[in-house]
Amino acid sequence: LLPEPTAAAIAIGLDKGRDQTILVYDLGGGTFDISVLKIENESFAKFTVLAVNGDHDLGGNDFDSAIREHAIEEFLKQHRIDLRKENPTDSEVRHALQMLTSACERVKVELSDAEEAYLDLPNFYKGKHLEMAISRRTFEGLIKGLVYKTKDLVLATIREAKLDIEDIDRLVLVGGSTKVPLIRRVLADTVKEPFVADNVDLAVSQGAAIMAANLCSVDEVAAGGADYAPVEIDVTDVVSHPISVGMNDERNQLACTTVIQKNSPLPSSGMTLGVASPGQIIGQLPVFRGDNPDPEKNHYLGMLTLTFDKSRSHTFIRFELCLDPNGVLQVEGATIDLEGRDASELLWMDPATLKVVRKVRAELKISS
């Protein structure tokens, strides 16, 4: 599974034949992704992802929605009808909003090249006509907050990669929504003049095709009538979201402990320990995406369950979580009988787990 920004980097990064560090800014219709990659071109092309970030709830559709809200306000001024207060299940309301959404997307596209666009919808709602002009300046005022949010995420990703802005050799834009001029100006002022792919909509698919040919060991691939011999490509990706597990803390309340850190190289693994109560035969561990200590502020992924022989109080329950190169979470579980063993053998665990180990060691009076 190849992340979209990494695929775009492969398509664009192979053409220079030199070592470089690039930042891919991928803004599509519904999601926003950032990747910082180091590209080394020697006997083969090596792509190392240094950091990833983004917002899966931000995209060009939000730009459309901003125009739509502006148009609804204008319709209210013109006809004293607020569509937001109309019955949303009414077929006429639904039809009007669908028409408006399509028209707003068209306006957004036109404003990428023109200074002004027109929204003209005869018999828009209840026989009323919606007609208005929208300038690029007005449009940019509507989406300015969203664009600056992406800028802040870009700067945060550079910091997470432990780089300075000056370390970025190329800032690459992919995704149809990057055609908005405001995005390019803000990034040029903040980071550097962006590089725009010849076809920003196809960069991801081109990179994926190049990688597929590499994985299939294809010696020659027909491309536009010519033979193209793909170079050997090696990709090292990172964990896009931290993985945490829930365990009871000292107050006997569920709290999350991060076992796989964000931006760790894939494959990546982490372990955690729980303590089996006397007579316990099932161990359970909730798994979350996120690194907030409060489970409610993370995304619940599922419950891990481990069944084992009837427990004695000296038994630890061990869960090992591993994200494979495709980002698929794999889990193994086991029990560890500490009776007659030195608990210090377990001291390679993470700090939160060590705290549990020390607590149990004290309770069981196990010497170190």
N, C-alpha and C positions, 0 to 999 in steps of 0.2 A: 504494500500500500504506500503510494508515493504522495506526500502532501503537495497541494497545489503550488505553493510558493517554491518548493524545492524543484518541482517539475519545470516551472518557469525559469528557474536559475540554470537548469541544465540546458534548456533551449537557448538561452541568451549567453551563458557563461562559456560555452564551448567555442564561440566564434573568435575570441581574442587570443587564445593560445598562450596566455600568461597568467601568473599568479595574481589573484586579486581578492578583495573582500567586498561583497556586494550585499545590499539590503533590498529585499523584494517587498514591495508595497502592493498587495493584491486586494483590490476593492471590487467586489462583484455586486450582484443585485441584492443579495441577502446577508453576506458575511464579509468580514474584513480580516485579513491575515497578513502577518509580517514575519519574515525570516531574515536572519543575518547569517550569511554563509561565507566560509573561506574556500576559495577555489585554487587548487594547485594543479598545474598542467605540466607534468613531466612525461614519463613513459606512458602514463595513463592519467585520466582526469579524476581528481579526487575532490569530492564535495563534502565539506564538513560543516554541518549546521551548528552554529554557535549559540543561537537563542531564537526562540519563537514567541510570538505574542499575537494579540488580535482581539476582535470582538465579534462573536458569532451572531449578535443581534444588531449589527450595523452594516448597512450597505446602500446601494443605490435606491432601493425601495424606500428608504427613509427620506431621501431627497424628493422622491415623488410625493410622499405623504406631506412633506413640508409645503410643497406647491399646492397640494389639494386643500390643506387647511387654510391657506391664503385665499384660494378661490372660494371656499365656503364662506369665509368672512366677507368677501366681495359680494357674493350672491345675497348675503344677509343685508348688506348696505343697500344693494340695488332694489331688492324686493321684500325685505323684512321677513324673510323665511330662513330659519336656521335649520339646516338639514341635520345637524347633530341632535336636534330635539325631536325630529320626526321618528315615526315608528320604524326601526331598522329592519323589521320583518316584512314591511310593506313592499310589494313587488315594484312599485313605481320608485320608491326610495332606493331600493337595491339597484335598479336599472340606472338611475341617475348617478349613483356613486361609482358604478362600474364604468360608465361613460367618462366620468370625471377622472378616474384613476388612469385610464388609457390616454386621455388627453394630456394629463400632467406628465406622464412619461415622455410623450412626444415633445412637449414644451422643454423638458429637461435636456433632451437630446439636441434640440434646435439651439438652445442657449450655449451649447459647447462651441458653436461657430458664429452665431449671430448675437448682436447686442440686445435684441428684443425679439420676443415671440408672442404669438396671439393665441388666445384660447377662445374659441367660438363654438358654442353649443346651442343651436336652435332648439326650442321646445325642451329645454333641459329638465325642468320639473314644474308640474302643474301648469304647463303651457308657457312658462316663463323662459326667457332667453338669457343665457349667461355669455357675456362677451367682455373680454378684458385683455389688456396688454400687460406683459410681465417683462421687465427689463432684466438684463443679466445682473445688474447691481442689486435689484430687489431679490432676485433668486439667491445671490451670494449672501445677502443679509439673512435669508431664511435658513441657510444651511451652514452658516459660519461656525456655530457651536459644534456641529457634527464633524466638520473638517478639522477644527482645532483639537477635537478629541482624538482623531487619528494621529495628528502631529504629536500629541503628548505620548501616545502609545509607541510611536516610532522612537522618540527620545528615550523612553523607558527601556525599550528593547535593546538599543545601543548600549545603555548602561548595563543591562543584564548580560550582554555579551562581553562585558569588561573592556569596552572599546571607547574611544573618543570619536566625535563626529569626523575629525580629520582622518581617521583610519578607514572610513568608508570610501572605496574607490569608485563604486557605481551605485546609484540609487535607481532601481529598476521599477517601472510602473507596469502592472498588468491588471487585467480586469476592465470591463467596459466602463465602469463608473469613474475610472481615472482620467477620462476624457474631459472632465469638468475643469475649466481653467483655474478656478480658485485653488484646487488641490495642488496643481503644479506650481503655482506662485508661492503658496505657503511652504511647500517642501523646499523650493529653491531658496527661500529666505531663511529657512531654519536649518536645513541639512546641506544640500547642494543641488545644482541643476539636475533634474531627473532625466534619466535615459528612458525614452519611450520606445517600446518594441514596435516593429513594423506593423504588426497586427496584435494589439494587446489582448484581443479576444481569443487568439489561438496559441499563445505562448505556452499555456499549461498543457494543452493537448499535444503540441509539438515535443515538449520535453518528455512527456509520458511515453510517446512513441519511440523517442531515442532510447529511453531507459528500457523499454520493452524489448527493443532489438538487441540491446546489450545483454539483457538477462537470457534471451533465447539463443545467444551465441550465433547470431546471424552474421555471416561474413560480408554479405553485400545486400544492401536494401535499395530497391528502386525508389527514386525520389524525383518526380518531375521529368522522367525520361532518362535520368543519369544514374549511375551507380554510386552509392555512398557507403563507404566502409566505416562503420561506427568505431569510435575509439573505446577502449576499455574504461568503464566508469565505476567508481567506488563512491557510495553515498553513506555517510554516517549522520543519522538523524538524532534528534533529542526528544525528551519527554515534553509534550506540549502542555500537560496539566499535572500538577502534583497529585499523588495518590496518598490518601490517609486512611487510617483505621480508627474505629471507635473503641475505647476502653474506659472502664470506670476509673475515675481519679480518686484522690484521697477522701473526697466528700461523697464518694459512691455515686457520682454523676457522670454520665457519658461525655467524654471529651475526645477530640480527634488528635492523633499523633501522625505526623507525616512520615511515611516510610520510603517513598520514592519522590525525590525532589524534582521540581520543574527544571527543564533544560539539562537534566542528566543525560549523558549519551545513551542511546539505545544499542543493544538491549540493556535494561537496567533492572536491578532487583533490590528488594529490601525485606527485612524480617521483623517480626514482632513476637513477643511472648505473652501468654496469659497464664494464670495459675488455676489449676483444676481444684475444685472443692472436693472434699472426701465424698466418694460415691458418684461423682459426676461422670457421665458417659458421653456427653455431647458438648463440644466446644463451638461457640458461635462468635463470629467477628464481623461487624458491619464495615463495609468498605465505601469510601467516599472519594469523589474527585474534588480537590480543593485542599487548602492548607490552613483553613481557619480552625482554631481550637473548638469553636462552637459548631456542632454537627449541623444545626439548622441553616448555617450559612454556607454549607458545602452541598454538592450534588450527590445524592445517595445513589450508589451503583448496585449494591446488592449485599446479601448476607452469605458469608462463608461458614460452612458447617463441617465439623470434623467429629466423627464418631470413633470412640476408642474403648478399650477395655475398662472395666470398672476402676475408677481412679483411687489412688491413695493421695494423701495430702502433699506428698513429695513430688508430684507430677506437674511439669510445665506443659502447656499446649503451645506448639510452635507453628506459626503460619509464615510461609515464604511466598512473597508476591513478586512476579517478574513480568515486565513489559517486554515482549519480543520485538524484533526489528520492525515489525508491522504495527507496533503499538497495541497489540492484543494482550490483555491481562491474563496471565496464567498463575495458578495458585497450587501450592502443595502444602499439606499439613502433616504434622507428626507430634508424638508425645515424647517427652524427655523425662526419664525417671532419675531424680537427683539423689535418691537414697544411696549413700555410700560414695558419692562423687563430689568433686570440688566444684562448687558453683562458679568459681572464677573462670572456668572453661567457657562460660557464656559471655564473657566481658567484651566480645566484639560487637555486641548489639548497640543500637542507637541509644542516645542519652535517656530518652523516656523509658526505654526497655530496661536499661541499667538500673533505673530508679526502682522499677518493679522487682528486678532481681535482688537488689540490695534489701528491699523491704521484706521479701519472702525469705531471704537468707537470714535476716534478723529474727523473723518469726520462727523459723525452723532451727535457729541457732547453728547454722552451718558455718564452720570456720573457713576463712579464705586462706 
